[in-house]
Every structure is written in structure tokens, then in C-alpha cells.
Amino acid sequence: MTNKELLYIEDALGHEKFMKSCSVKTSSKLTDPALSGYVKQLEQKHTELYNKFLNLL
């Protein structure tokens, strides 16, 4: 894997980690159960994407 590819994966991991943390914070603050459930689904999706990028290493 080239240095440029490693930098891309590192950047993508950072973005996914950030999106997951935002989803966690947001879902805990929402009072609408449907909207909170949707944001929790987003959290799961970002966790999956994070793990996929991590497995590339």
C-alpha cells in the first residue's frame, strides 16, 4: 500500500470516528423516538464503515 493510500485511509478513519461520535451525542439528546432511532442507525452505519476501513490496514 502506498503512502498516499495510507493517508487516505487514515483520513477516512478520522471522519468515520467523528461522525460516530456526533451520532452518539445527537441521539442521546433527541426526544423524538423515531428521529433518535434513525440517528442510532447512522451510528451503526458509521461504526461498520470505520471497521471496514480499519480492516484495510
Backbone as numpy.savetxt, mean C-alpha at the origin, in Angstrom:
# Nx Ny Nz CAx CAy CAz Cx Cy Cz
19.59 -7.82 -11.73 18.74 -6.65 -11.73 19.63 -5.42 -11.73
19.29 -4.46 -12.55 20.11 -3.26 -12.65 19.85 -2.31 -11.48
20.74 -1.37 -11.32 20.60 -0.37 -10.25 19.33 0.45 -10.45
19.02 0.77 -11.71 17.82 1.56 -12.00 16.55 0.78 -11.63
16.54 -0.51 -11.90 15.39 -1.34 -11.55 15.23 -1.44 -10.03
16.35 -1.57 -9.32 16.29 -1.61 -7.86 15.76 -0.31 -7.28
16.17 0.80 -7.86 15.66 2.10 -7.41 14.16 2.22 -7.65
13.69 1.70 -8.80 12.26 1.73 -9.09 11.48 0.92 -8.06
11.98 -0.27 -7.74 11.29 -1.13 -6.78 11.30 -0.48 -5.39
12.42 0.11 -5.02 12.50 0.80 -3.74 11.49 1.94 -3.66
11.36 2.68 -4.74 10.41 3.78 -4.81 8.97 3.26 -4.72
8.69 2.18 -5.44 7.35 1.60 -5.42 7.00 1.07 -4.03
7.98 0.46 -3.35 7.74 -0.01 -1.99 7.39 1.15 -1.05
8.10 2.24 -1.21 7.80 3.42 -0.39 6.41 3.96 -0.62
6.00 4.00 -1.89 4.66 4.49 -2.22 3.58 3.57 -1.64
3.76 2.28 -1.78 2.77 1.34 -1.27 2.69 1.38 0.25
3.83 1.52 0.91 3.84 1.62 2.37 3.10 2.88 2.82
3.33 3.98 2.11 2.65 5.23 2.42 1.14 5.11 2.22
0.73 4.51 1.09 -0.70 4.37 0.80 -1.38 3.46 1.83
-0.69 2.42 2.26 -1.26 1.54 3.28 -1.45 2.29 4.59
-0.44 3.06 5.00 -0.57 3.78 6.26 -1.67 4.84 6.18
-1.81 5.48 5.04 -2.91 6.45 4.87 -4.26 5.75 4.95
-4.37 4.58 4.35 -5.62 3.82 4.38 -5.98 3.42 5.80
-5.00 2.98 6.57 -5.24 2.56 7.95 -5.74 3.74 8.78
-5.07 4.87 8.66 -5.47 6.06 9.41 -6.86 6.53 9.02
-7.13 6.52 7.72 -8.42 7.02 7.23 -9.56 6.11 7.63
-9.39 4.79 7.47 -10.49 3.87 7.79 -10.87 3.92 9.25
-9.90 4.20 10.13 -10.22 4.27 11.56 -10.98 5.54 11.92
-10.88 6.57 11.08 -11.55 7.84 11.37 -12.94 7.94 10.74
-13.25 7.08 9.78 -14.53 7.18 9.08 -15.66 6.61 9.92
-16.81 7.26 9.84 -17.99 6.78 10.57 -18.95 6.01 9.68
-18.88 6.23 8.39 -19.73 5.50 7.44 -19.16 4.09 7.26
-19.93 3.06 7.63 -19.40 1.69 7.55 -19.06 1.26 6.12
-19.84 1.67 5.16 -19.58 1.28 3.78 -18.27 1.90 3.28
-18.09 3.16 3.56 -16.88 3.85 3.13 -15.66 3.32 3.89
-15.82 3.06 5.16 -14.73 2.49 5.95 -14.34 1.11 5.42
-15.32 0.31 5.05 -15.05 -1.00 4.47 -14.30 -0.91 3.16
-14.67 0.07 2.34 -13.98 0.26 1.07 -12.52 0.65 1.29
-12.28 1.53 2.23 -10.91 1.96 2.50 -10.10 0.80 3.08
-10.73 -0.09 3.84 -10.04 -1.27 4.34 -9.66 -2.21 3.19
-10.51 -2.27 2.17 -10.18 -3.06 0.97 -8.97 -2.45 0.27
-8.92 -1.13 0.22 -7.75 -0.46 -0.36 -6.49 -0.79 0.43
-6.63 -0.84 1.74 -5.49 -1.19 2.60 -4.97 -2.59 2.25
-5.88 -3.53 2.08 -5.49 -4.89 1.72 -4.82 -4.93 0.34
-5.34 -4.16 -0.60 -4.77 -4.12 -1.94 -3.35 -3.57 -1.91
-3.13 -2.51 -1.14 -1.80 -1.93 -1.05 -0.83 -2.87 -0.31
-1.34 -3.63 0.63 -0.51 -4.63 1.31 -0.08 -5.70 0.32
-1.02 -6.15 -0.52 -0.69 -7.16 -1.54 0.35 -6.62 -2.52
0.16 -5.39 -2.97 1.11 -4.80 -3.91 2.49 -4.64 -3.28
2.52 -4.23 -2.02 3.79 -4.10 -1.30 4.51 -5.44 -1.27
3.78 -6.49 -0.93 4.38 -7.82 -0.84 4.87 -8.30 -2.21
4.13 -7.98 -3.27 4.57 -8.39 -4.61 5.87 -7.69 -4.99
5.96 -6.41 -4.71 7.20 -5.69 -4.99 8.35 -6.24 -4.14
8.06 -6.53 -2.89 9.09 -7.06 -1.99 9.61 -8.40 -2.47
8.71 -9.22 -3.03 9.12 -10.54 -3.52 10.00 -10.45 -4.76
10.01 -9.30 -5.43 10.90 -9.13 -6.58 12.36 -9.09 -6.15
12.57 -8.72 -4.91 13.94 -8.63 -4.39 14.33 -10.00 -3.91
